[in-house]
């Protein structure tokens, strides 16, 4: 049999599958394959989410451009934003909120991580210890705040001042001292919220392969080096998400200063959300309150975007 050029080319050239035609799915085909049924199942969820999530946002946009008390409304344009930015209390609220967030980050972020690492090393009593660590989260926030407010009694018979008296210190004014009020609130917030972080970090630690720690021990790595080179890299994704959530949460702090101090002393614990509350329910200026709420939302969105951009390389490496 003669060998032709076509036969040689067919034997030498790699076999390639013919290009597949892209199928254009029509609406009728989509409906026949269950698309309409899927949409009907998702429709209540989409309507609920839109009504309770997106409609309030659109409504707040309209309110921020009006002078309203929910009975009568007057269109004022951007005047509410101008009044918010001209308010001297805004700078105080922004500083207090930023100070609270940074201090809570420095003090409160490492505590759940170290506690989870400590609990992970426990064997028999890990369940009991985890339940005790999560106990502050179970206590209703208002009850816990009032309890700690009693602990912060500035008198010599207050719990914390009594403990300081045992070592010859105090008494301190705590919530009545402009220099101590923010650290006092951070101390409570750390106690109240670290249980959730402990449970999340502990669950993450349980997923880390023991072979990594065994290899590190064979290489002579001690506890601190194992924590730095094995534990933290394996928890990297969870740490980044928890850090972002803590930043957003601390910038929205309201319950602690509202119940404990009311923003005092001398506006030393006035936060942005507490200022929004004053605008809306003390001054009755809902337009200005909505304008400040939108400014806070925009600031947190930009902060989150900047954070995600800055940590993108580290989270994917």
LOLO-756790 format. One record per residue (C-alpha): residue in three letters; x, y, z; chain. Coordinates in pm, 1 decimal. Each point is the difference from the previous one (the first is absolute). Layout:
REM LOLO-756790
+------+----------+----------+----------+------+
| code |        X |        Y |        Z | unit |
+------+----------+----------+----------+------+
|  Ala |        X |        Y |        Z |    A |
...
+------+----------+----------+----------+------+
REM end
This chain:
REM LOLO-756790
+------+----------+----------+----------+------+
| code |        X |        Y |        Z | unit |
+------+----------+----------+----------+------+
|  Unk |      0.0 |      0.0 |      0.0 |    A |
|  Unk |    142.1 |    335.4 |   -102.0 |    A |
|  Unk |     69.5 |    255.7 |    271.3 |    A |
|  Unk |   -130.7 |    338.1 |    -99.0 |    A |
|  Unk |     81.2 |    340.9 |    144.1 |    A |
|  Unk |   -338.7 |     10.0 |    163.1 |    A |
|  Unk |     70.3 |   -324.7 |    182.4 |    A |
|  Unk |    338.0 |    128.8 |    123.1 |    A |
|  Unk |   -148.9 |    325.7 |    125.9 |    A |
|  Unk |   -277.6 |   -189.6 |    176.8 |    A |
|  Unk |    255.7 |   -220.2 |    176.5 |    A |
|  Unk |    236.1 |    283.2 |     96.6 |    A |
|  Unk |   -239.4 |    275.1 |     98.6 |    A |
|  Unk |   -162.2 |    -41.8 |    341.1 |    A |
|  Unk |   -358.8 |    -93.3 |      1.4 |    A |
|  Unk |   -221.7 |    287.9 |     97.2 |    A |
|  Unk |   -364.3 |    -20.6 |     83.1 |    A |
|  Unk |   -227.6 |    203.7 |   -219.5 |    A |
|  Unk |   -117.0 |    322.6 |    162.2 |    A |
|  Unk |   -321.5 |    -35.9 |    189.3 |    A |
|  Unk |   -282.6 |    223.2 |    -93.9 |    A |
|  Unk |   -131.4 |    221.7 |    275.1 |    A |
|  Unk |   -361.0 |    -71.1 |     63.6 |    A |
|  Unk |   -220.2 |    302.9 |     26.7 |    A |
|  Unk |   -257.2 |    -74.0 |    264.5 |    A |
|  Unk |   -332.1 |    159.3 |    -65.7 |    A |
|  Unk |   -237.1 |    110.7 |    277.7 |    A |
|  Unk |   -222.5 |   -294.9 |    -85.7 |    A |
|  Unk |    289.1 |   -244.2 |     43.6 |    A |
|  Unk |     94.4 |    165.4 |    329.0 |    A |
|  Unk |   -357.1 |    -34.4 |    125.1 |    A |
|  Unk |    -28.6 |   -365.6 |   -108.4 |    A |
|  Unk |    320.2 |    -87.2 |    188.7 |    A |
|  Unk |   -134.2 |    127.4 |    330.6 |    A |
|  Unk |    114.3 |    359.7 |     -7.6 |    A |
|  Unk |   -348.7 |    133.0 |     62.8 |    A |
|  Unk |    -48.6 |   -232.5 |    296.5 |    A |
|  Unk |    332.2 |    108.2 |    146.8 |    A |
|  Unk |    -96.1 |    363.8 |    -40.7 |    A |
|  Unk |   -333.3 |    -59.4 |    173.3 |    A |
|  Unk |    178.0 |   -160.6 |    294.7 |    A |
|  Unk |    242.9 |    291.4 |     26.2 |    A |
|  Unk |   -261.1 |    271.7 |    -56.3 |    A |
|  Unk |   -119.7 |     21.6 |    365.2 |    A |
|  Unk |    360.9 |     23.6 |    115.7 |    A |
|  Unk |     80.7 |    270.8 |   -254.1 |    A |
|  Unk |   -311.7 |    199.2 |     88.0 |    A |
|  Unk |     67.7 |    -27.1 |    374.7 |    A |
|  Unk |    363.0 |     96.4 |    -40.4 |    A |
|  Unk |    -87.7 |    290.9 |   -225.7 |    A |
|  Unk |   -272.8 |    130.7 |    229.6 |    A |
|  Unk |    192.5 |    -28.8 |    326.8 |    A |
|  Unk |    349.4 |     80.0 |   -131.6 |    A |
|  Unk |      0.6 |    206.0 |   -318.0 |    A |
|  Unk |   -319.6 |    196.8 |     50.2 |    A |
|  Unk |    120.8 |    149.4 |    335.0 |    A |
|  Unk |    319.3 |    106.4 |   -176.5 |    A |
|  Unk |   -194.7 |    172.2 |   -276.3 |    A |
|  Unk |   -233.3 |    150.5 |    257.4 |    A |
|  Unk |    294.5 |    133.8 |    198.9 |    A |
|  Unk |    137.4 |    163.6 |   -314.2 |    A |
|  Unk |   -327.3 |    189.2 |    -38.9 |    A |
|  Unk |    -17.2 |     91.2 |    369.4 |    A |
|  Unk |    352.9 |    138.1 |     -3.8 |    A |
|  Unk |   -111.7 |    259.2 |   -253.3 |    A |
|  Unk |   -302.8 |    109.7 |    201.6 |    A |
|  Unk |    -77.0 |    190.0 |    317.9 |    A |
|  Unk |   -253.3 |   -235.3 |    153.2 |    A |
|  Unk |   -160.9 |   -112.4 |    323.3 |    A |
|  Unk |   -189.7 |   -281.6 |   -180.9 |    A |
|  Unk |   -313.8 |    217.0 |      0.6 |    A |
|  Unk |    106.1 |    290.5 |   -217.7 |    A |
|  Unk |    293.6 |     -0.5 |   -240.4 |    A |
|  Unk |    186.6 |    277.6 |   -176.3 |    A |
|  Unk |    251.9 |    -54.8 |   -278.4 |    A |
|  Unk |    334.4 |    153.6 |    105.6 |    A |
|  Unk |    247.0 |   -172.7 |   -231.7 |    A |
|  Unk |    351.0 |    -33.5 |    142.2 |    A |
|  Unk |    -62.7 |    236.1 |    291.5 |    A |
|  Unk |    -14.7 |   -290.2 |    248.6 |    A |
|  Unk |    348.1 |   -114.5 |   -100.2 |    A |
|  Unk |    132.3 |    354.8 |     32.6 |    A |
|  Unk |   -148.6 |     33.0 |    349.3 |    A |
|  Unk |    149.6 |   -333.2 |    105.8 |    A |
|  Unk |    346.8 |     92.9 |   -123.3 |    A |
|  Unk |    -23.7 |    340.2 |    169.8 |    A |
|  Unk |    -97.6 |   -148.9 |    337.8 |    A |
|  Unk |    294.9 |     27.9 |    245.8 |    A |
|  Unk |   -119.0 |   -318.2 |    172.7 |    A |
|  Unk |     72.6 |   -200.0 |   -315.8 |    A |
|  Unk |    376.2 |     31.5 |     44.3 |    A |
|  Unk |    -28.7 |   -108.9 |    363.6 |    A |
|  Unk |   -216.0 |   -299.1 |    -94.3 |    A |
|  Unk |    235.7 |   -104.8 |   -280.7 |    A |
|  Unk |    303.4 |     23.0 |    227.7 |    A |
|  Unk |   -167.2 |   -194.9 |    281.2 |    A |
|  Unk |   -121.0 |   -268.8 |   -239.2 |    A |
|  Unk |    341.3 |    -32.7 |   -164.9 |    A |
|  Unk |    173.9 |    -12.0 |    338.4 |    A |
|  Unk |   -243.6 |   -264.2 |    120.8 |    A |
|  Unk |     47.1 |   -209.3 |   -317.0 |    A |
|  Unk |    380.2 |     12.3 |      5.1 |    A |
|  Unk |     20.5 |    -75.1 |    372.0 |    A |
|  Unk |   -249.5 |   -284.9 |    -36.8 |    A |
|  Unk |    209.7 |   -133.6 |   -287.5 |    A |
|  Unk |    323.7 |      9.3 |    198.8 |    A |
|  Unk |   -151.6 |   -142.4 |    318.6 |    A |
|  Unk |   -293.4 |   -207.0 |   -114.3 |    A |
|  Unk |    119.1 |   -163.3 |   -320.7 |    A |
|  Unk |    291.8 |   -208.9 |    135.7 |    A |
|  Unk |   -187.8 |   -118.3 |    311.5 |    A |
|  Unk |   -236.7 |   -245.7 |   -178.2 |    A |
|  Unk |    287.4 |   -137.6 |   -209.5 |    A |
|  Unk |    222.4 |    -69.6 |    300.2 |    A |
|  Unk |   -293.3 |   -142.4 |    195.1 |    A |
|  Unk |    -90.5 |   -233.4 |   -286.9 |    A |
|  Unk |    360.1 |   -119.2 |    -29.3 |    A |
|  Unk |      4.9 |    -67.6 |    373.3 |    A |
|  Unk |   -328.6 |   -192.0 |    -15.2 |    A |
|  Unk |    121.2 |   -201.1 |   -298.8 |    A |
|  Unk |    280.9 |   -137.5 |    216.3 |    A |
|  Unk |   -250.8 |   -124.9 |    258.1 |    A |
|  Unk |   -139.8 |   -349.5 |    -31.6 |    A |
|  Unk |   -239.1 |   -101.0 |    276.1 |    A |
|  Unk |   -139.7 |    337.4 |    101.8 |    A |
|  Unk |    -14.6 |    166.7 |   -342.8 |    A |
|  Unk |   -380.1 |    -18.6 |    -19.4 |    A |
|  Unk |    -54.6 |    152.7 |    343.2 |    A |
|  Unk |    258.7 |    271.6 |    -63.3 |    A |
|  Unk |   -156.1 |     84.1 |   -337.0 |    A |
|  Unk |   -343.2 |     32.4 |    160.0 |    A |
|  Unk |    138.6 |    232.9 |    267.0 |    A |
|  Unk |    173.8 |    209.1 |   -266.0 |    A |
|  Unk |   -326.2 |     32.2 |   -194.0 |    A |
|  Unk |   -208.2 |     80.0 |    308.5 |    A |
|  Unk |     31.7 |    382.5 |    -28.8 |    A |
|  Unk |   -160.9 |    -14.4 |   -345.1 |    A |
|  Unk |   -307.5 |   -173.9 |    143.3 |    A |
|  Unk |    -64.6 |    273.2 |    257.8 |    A |
|  Unk |   -238.6 |    265.5 |   -140.8 |    A |
|  Unk |    202.7 |    310.1 |    -96.3 |    A |
|  Unk |   -205.9 |    244.1 |    208.2 |    A |
|  Unk |     31.8 |   -219.2 |    309.9 |    A |
|  Unk |    375.3 |    -37.1 |    -52.4 |    A |
|  Unk |     46.9 |    374.8 |    -52.7 |    A |
|  Unk |   -193.6 |     86.6 |    315.9 |    A |
|  Unk |    199.4 |   -260.3 |    192.2 |    A |
|  Unk |    330.7 |    146.8 |   -113.0 |    A |
|  Unk |   -126.2 |    350.4 |     69.5 |    A |
|  Unk |    -41.0 |   -108.6 |    361.5 |    A |
|  Unk |    351.7 |   -147.3 |     -8.5 |    A |
|  Unk |    129.3 |    339.4 |   -115.8 |    A |
|  Unk |   -140.0 |    173.6 |    307.7 |    A |
|  Unk |    246.3 |    287.3 |     61.2 |    A |
|  Unk |    -31.2 |    -38.6 |    376.2 |    A |
|  Unk |    246.0 |   -196.3 |    210.0 |    A |
|  Unk |   -256.5 |   -279.4 |     39.3 |    A |
|  Unk |    -26.7 |    -61.7 |   -375.6 |    A |
|  Unk |    112.1 |   -345.3 |   -111.3 |    A |
|  Unk |    292.7 |    113.5 |   -215.0 |    A |
|  Unk |    107.4 |    266.9 |    247.4 |    A |
|  Unk |    -14.7 |   -259.1 |    277.9 |    A |
|  Unk |    227.1 |   -229.2 |   -202.8 |    A |
|  Unk |    239.3 |    288.9 |    -62.5 |    A |
|  Unk |     -3.1 |     74.3 |    372.5 |    A |
|  Unk |    137.4 |   -347.5 |     66.4 |    A |
|  Unk |    324.2 |    103.2 |   -170.8 |    A |
|  Unk |      0.1 |    354.2 |    134.8 |    A |
|  Unk |   -137.2 |    175.4 |   -310.2 |    A |
|  Unk |   -304.6 |    211.0 |    -72.4 |    A |
|  Unk |   -272.9 |     84.3 |     32.3 |    A |
|  Unk |    -52.5 |    104.2 |   -362.0 |    A |
|  Unk |   -289.3 |    197.4 |   -145.0 |    A |
|  Unk |    -34.3 |   -242.8 |   -294.6 |    A |
|  Unk |   -307.3 |    115.5 |   -195.6 |    A |
|  Unk |      9.3 |    346.6 |    158.0 |    A |
|  Unk |    354.9 |     69.3 |   -122.8 |    A |
|  Unk |     28.0 |    129.7 |   -361.3 |    A |
|  Unk |    338.7 |   -171.3 |    -33.1 |    A |
|  Unk |   -120.5 |   -339.7 |    127.9 |    A |
|  Unk |   -349.6 |    -22.2 |   -143.8 |    A |
|  Unk |    100.5 |   -136.7 |   -343.8 |    A |
|  Unk |    245.8 |   -260.0 |    141.4 |    A |
|  Unk |   -271.6 |   -104.0 |    247.3 |    A |
|  Unk |   -247.7 |    -53.9 |   -283.8 |    A |
|  Unk |    260.6 |   -193.5 |   -197.8 |    A |
|  Unk |     63.8 |   -226.6 |    299.3 |    A |
|  Unk |   -368.6 |    -84.5 |     19.5 |    A |
|  Unk |    -35.0 |    -44.1 |   -377.7 |    A |
|  Unk |    296.0 |   -239.4 |     -2.7 |    A |
|  Unk |   -154.4 |   -209.5 |    276.2 |    A |
|  Unk |   -344.5 |     -1.2 |   -159.7 |    A |
|  Unk |    103.3 |    -92.0 |   -352.6 |    A |
|  Unk |    308.7 |   -216.5 |     21.9 |    A |
|  Unk |   -201.3 |   -322.6 |     50.2 |    A |
|  Unk |   -120.5 |     -2.7 |   -360.1 |    A |
|  Unk |    352.5 |     44.7 |   -128.8 |    A |
|  Unk |    126.4 |   -278.1 |    226.8 |    A |
|  Unk |   -250.7 |   -249.8 |   -139.7 |    A |
|  Unk |     75.8 |     95.5 |   -361.9 |    A |
|  Unk |    376.6 |    -13.2 |     48.2 |    A |
|  Unk |    -23.0 |   -324.7 |    193.5 |    A |
|  Unk |   -199.3 |   -159.9 |   -280.9 |    A |
|  Unk |    263.7 |    119.7 |   -247.0 |    A |
|  Unk |    281.4 |   -141.1 |    212.5 |    A |
|  Unk |   -168.9 |   -338.8 |      5.0 |    A |
|  Unk |     26.4 |    -14.6 |   -380.9 |    A |
|  Unk |    378.0 |     51.7 |     -9.1 |    A |
|  Unk |    180.3 |   -324.7 |    -79.7 |    A |
|  Unk |    205.0 |   -138.6 |    285.6 |    A |
|  Unk |    270.2 |   -103.7 |   -247.3 |    A |
|  Unk |    102.6 |    364.0 |    -33.7 |    A |
|  Unk |     62.5 |     31.0 |    373.4 |    A |
|  Unk |    181.1 |   -333.5 |      7.3 |    A |
|  Unk |    229.1 |    109.4 |   -282.6 |    A |
|  Unk |     68.5 |    328.7 |    179.1 |    A |
|  Unk |     86.0 |   -186.9 |    321.4 |    A |
|  Unk |    239.2 |   -225.9 |   -191.1 |    A |
|  Unk |    170.4 |    312.4 |   -136.6 |    A |
|  Unk |     42.4 |    123.9 |    357.8 |    A |
|  Unk |   -263.2 |    274.9 |     -6.2 |    A |
|  Unk |   -125.6 |    100.0 |    342.2 |    A |
|  Unk |   -346.8 |    119.9 |     94.9 |    A |
|  Unk |     39.5 |    360.5 |   -114.8 |    A |
|  Unk |    157.3 |    -98.2 |   -331.8 |    A |
|  Unk |   -271.8 |   -260.1 |    -61.5 |    A |
|  Unk |   -264.0 |    261.0 |     74.8 |    A |
|  Unk |    161.2 |    255.4 |   -232.9 |    A |
|  Unk |     92.1 |   -228.6 |   -290.8 |    A |
|  Unk |   -278.6 |   -260.6 |     14.9 |    A |
|  Unk |   -303.4 |    122.6 |    191.0 |    A |
|  Unk |    -28.3 |    357.1 |   -129.1 |    A |
|  Unk |     54.5 |    -86.1 |   -370.8 |    A |
|  Unk |   -263.7 |   -272.3 |     18.2 |    A |
|  Unk |   -246.9 |    243.4 |    160.9 |    A |
|  Unk |     78.2 |    279.8 |   -244.3 |    A |
|  Unk |   -334.8 |     13.8 |   -179.5 |    A |
|  Unk |   -205.3 |     -9.2 |    319.3 |    A |
|  Unk |    220.6 |    264.7 |    161.5 |    A |
|  Unk |    -48.9 |    239.5 |   -290.2 |    A |
|  Unk |   -378.6 |    -37.4 |      4.5 |    A |
|  Unk |    -21.5 |     32.3 |    379.3 |    A |
|  Unk |    218.8 |    309.2 |     -4.7 |    A |
|  Unk |   -222.2 |    167.0 |   -257.5 |    A |
|  Unk |   -315.4 |    -91.1 |    193.7 |    A |
|  Unk |    148.3 |    137.7 |    320.7 |    A |
|  Unk |     90.8 |    327.8 |   -168.8 |    A |
|  Unk |   -353.0 |     39.9 |   -133.6 |    A |
|  Unk |   -156.1 |   -103.2 |    331.8 |    A |
|  Unk |    207.5 |    233.3 |    215.5 |    A |
|  Unk |    -71.6 |    295.8 |   -226.9 |    A |
|  Unk |   -368.6 |    -67.5 |     65.0 |    A |
|  Unk |     20.3 |    -20.2 |    378.9 |    A |
|  Unk |   -307.2 |    138.3 |    172.4 |    A |
|  Unk |   -129.9 |   -211.9 |    289.0 |    A |
|  Unk |    298.0 |     44.1 |    231.3 |    A |
|  Unk |     28.7 |    381.4 |     -8.9 |    A |
|  Unk |   -377.3 |     48.3 |    -12.3 |    A |
|  Unk |    -74.0 |   -201.2 |    315.9 |    A |
|  Unk |    321.5 |     50.4 |    194.2 |    A |
|  Unk |     76.7 |    366.2 |    -55.7 |    A |
|  Unk |   -254.7 |    158.3 |   -235.9 |    A |
|  Unk |    296.3 |    143.5 |   -190.9 |    A |
|  Unk |    162.5 |    161.8 |    304.7 |    A |
|  Unk |    186.7 |    118.9 |    182.4 |    A |
|  Unk |     35.2 |    318.8 |   -205.4 |    A |
|  Unk |    -74.0 |   -195.2 |   -320.5 |    A |
|  Unk |    302.7 |   -217.0 |     77.2 |    A |
|  Unk |   -183.5 |   -313.4 |   -118.6 |    A |
|  Unk |   -218.2 |    152.6 |   -270.6 |    A |
|  Unk |     10.7 |   -234.2 |   -301.2 |    A |
|  Unk |   -134.1 |     42.6 |   -351.5 |    A |
|  Unk |   -303.1 |   -222.0 |     57.1 |    A |
|  Unk |    -75.9 |    178.9 |    325.4 |    A |
|  Unk |     12.9 |    330.8 |   -187.0 |    A |
|  Unk |   -241.9 |   -142.5 |   -257.1 |    A |
|  Unk |   -229.7 |    -96.4 |    286.5 |    A |
|  Unk |     13.6 |    354.0 |    137.7 |    A |
|  Unk |    -81.2 |    147.7 |   -338.7 |    A |
|  Unk |   -302.0 |   -227.1 |    -48.9 |    A |
|  Unk |   -154.4 |    -55.1 |    342.6 |    A |
|  Unk |    119.3 |    299.9 |    202.2 |    A |
|  Unk |     -3.0 |    279.3 |   -257.1 |    A |
|  Unk |   -262.7 |   -162.8 |   -222.5 |    A |
|  Unk |    210.4 |     75.4 |   -307.5 |    A |
|  Unk |    -39.5 |   -323.3 |   -196.0 |    A |
|  Unk |    140.6 |    143.4 |   -320.2 |    A |
|  Unk |    329.8 |     88.4 |    163.1 |    A |
|  Unk |     10.3 |   -338.2 |    177.6 |    A |
|  Unk |    -49.8 |   -179.0 |   -331.4 |    A |
|  Unk |    267.8 |    212.1 |   -166.4 |    A |
|  Unk |    254.1 |    -92.5 |    267.9 |    A |
|  Unk |   -102.3 |   -366.0 |    -30.7 |    A |
|  Unk |     69.7 |      7.7 |   -372.9 |    A |
|  Unk |    335.9 |    169.9 |     55.8 |    A |
|  Unk |     91.8 |   -275.6 |    246.2 |    A |
|  Unk |   -111.1 |   -267.1 |   -247.8 |    A |
|  Unk |    211.6 |    154.4 |   -276.3 |    A |
|  Unk |    301.9 |     28.4 |    231.5 |    A |
|  Unk |    -29.8 |   -364.0 |    108.0 |    A |
|  Unk |    -39.8 |   -111.0 |   -362.7 |    A |
|  Unk |    315.5 |    186.1 |   -101.3 |    A |
|  Unk |    184.9 |   -137.0 |    303.6 |    A |
|  Unk |   -108.9 |   -354.1 |    -86.6 |    A |
|  Unk |    102.9 |     40.0 |   -363.9 |    A |
|  Unk |    337.8 |    141.2 |    101.1 |    A |
|  Unk |     47.3 |   -281.9 |    248.7 |    A |
|  Unk |    -86.4 |   -268.0 |   -256.6 |    A |
|  Unk |    237.4 |    156.8 |   -252.4 |    A |
|  Unk |    283.6 |     27.3 |    253.0 |    A |
|  Unk |    -38.2 |   -360.5 |    119.0 |    A |
|  Unk |    -71.8 |   -155.9 |   -339.7 |    A |
|  Unk |    357.1 |   -112.4 |    -64.5 |    A |
|  Unk |     50.1 |   -136.0 |    352.9 |    A |
|  Unk |   -332.4 |   -187.8 |     -4.3 |    A |
|  Unk |     80.1 |   -177.0 |   -327.8 |    A |
|  Unk |    370.1 |    -70.4 |     57.0 |    A |
+------+----------+----------+----------+------+
REM end
